Amino acid sequence: MSTSYDEVMQSLGLEPSRPKRGRPAGSTNVGVQPCGTYPAYMRHKQAREDACEPCLEAKRQYYRAWYAKNRDRIRASRRVGGGRA
């Protein structure tokens, strides 16, 4: 007679496991983005290769947008102790 993991956990008075979030086990490169996007730039960097020009431009745009969104928080941290507590 075989019992499942969840049944054993319940018999011990513990919570049964919940399915994990994210990609299914064994899946890789789900939704690979084409060159000229920030994820493609990161793929170049993880492969330890020089990024192509479209990916470099996508990285520049990404960081410009990030800085514009976080500008006030960055400036405030520079004024008061460099953001350290």
Secondary structure, DSSP 4 states (H G I P E B T S, - for coil): ----HHHHHHHTT-PPP-PPPSSPTT--STTPPPTTSHHHHHHHHHTT-PPPHHHHHHHHHHHHHHHHHHHHHHHHHHHTGGG--
